Structure formats: C-alpha cells, structure tokens
Amino acid sequence: AVSMPSQYSSDHSRDDAATLAASVGIDYRTVAIADMYHSFMDGLAESFEGTAPDLTEENLQARIRGTLVMALCNKFGWLALATGNKSEFAVGYSTLYGDSNGALAPIGDVYKTRVFQLARWRNELAIERGETPPIPESTITKPPSAELRPDQRDDQSLPPYDELDAVLERYVDDDFTVDELLAAGADPELARWVARLVDRNEFKRRQTPFSLRVTRKAFGRDRRMPLTNAYSEVRWTTDEVEGSHG
C-alpha cells in the first residue's frame, strides 16, 4: 500500500491508512506529493495565468498519485488496484488517469453503502474470532472526502450515499426509466440528476479497470450505453453540460 499525502490530507486519514495496513499485515510506504504538485503548478503558472483555481487543481493531485502508483508497479512488478466503488463510477466521481488507474477495481461493482456494510461486517467477524478489528472505526464513521481541497466532503458534490444508491440501484441495476423512478416515489430533481450523470459518464467508465461482478448489472459488462451525440435519457441544459466535466 502507498500513502500519497498532499497538503490537504488530514492526519486522521494518514493514521487510518497506516493502522489498516498494519492490521492486515501488508507493506506500507509513504510518498508525499505536495512538492511534486507545486512543481507542476510552477510549470503551469504561465499557462494558468489569470484563471481561478477549480477542479483542474484537484484532478492534478489525483493524476500525480496515479502516475506514482503506476511507476511503483512498473518498478517492482506489482498490480495496481483502483479504489473506486460503483456509486462513484456511476456518477463520474473519479478522475480519469488518476484514482481510476489500475488493472482491477475490486469494489467497482459495490455501491458505497454496501462498502460501509462490508467494512462493519469485517470488523464484526474479527471480534467474533477474538481478533482486533482491522478497519479503523473512524474510516467507517467519518464523512467521506477526497481531500483535494480544504474542508472538502463528498456531500458537497453528491447527495447522501443512502439516497444516491437507492436511485442508482433502480436506474442502473433494475433498468428503471426516469418516469418509472418518479412513479416509484423518487425525488424528481434527484432522479433526473442521477440519470444525467450516469449517462454522461459512460465515457469514463469505458476507461476504468474491470471490476469483480457482484450485482445484477456490472458496468462494462452488463450495462453499456451509447457514447456519441451526448446521449442522455434526460436532456441537459447548457449550464449542466458545462459543469459536468471532471
């Protein structure tokens, strides 16, 4: 395992990562990216002159990490694992050539709410066996965050995962249309937002590693949608199209 902290990485995230690696007995090393990030920004300063910081700077951090992971795998003959889950891949909450890098996405077909359930189950199993729970409790209970900018949380960009996953399961796994989602009681704004993002981010999913299939509809194998002509079941406004790229 490789920890790649930046200036935005919290102490508790670093501690949790080290604790988890020690608990499961895997190699753990740290390669800080702050200096590399600043070198990139220095090199881009002239090109970026007059522009305000935005998603570009956040994605750059993820892509630096992706490059480091691939370099280490190249050097030592390792296999890179992508850490994204199905909720994130569904709505495009990942960075191409960054955190989506890898040969395999082990939990890529597992919704975020189920990831939390699996983590709790694994800890409970350890307790039943008289072992120390391997996953730090704070990893499960703290607000999810990409930690790519100050005080960032997933819920600033996404709805609560229990609400998001409930709509995703029906739209992706059960092939509900937006009209069927609304008839089933889904919030109209959320249903349309989810459908737009899922459809819009097909191009990202085509470039992510394959996952271990555990649901009825795994991306890349069981569900493939059009890539051309900005296909979407729900029409986008100009502002939504311009704000959807990540």
Secondary structure, 3 states (H helix, E strand, C coil): CEECCCCCCCHHHHHHHHHHHHHHCCCCEECCCHHHHHHHHHHHHHHHCCCCCCHHHHHHHHHHHHHHHHHHHHHHCCCCECCCCHHHHHHCCCCCCCCCCCCEECCCCCCHHHHHHHHHHHHHHHHHCCCCCCCCHHHHHCCCCCCCCCCCCHHHCCCCHHHHHHHHHHHHHCCCCHHHHHHCCCCHHHHHHHHHHHHHCHHHHCCCCCECCCCCCCECCCECCCCCCCCCCCCCCHHHHHCCCC
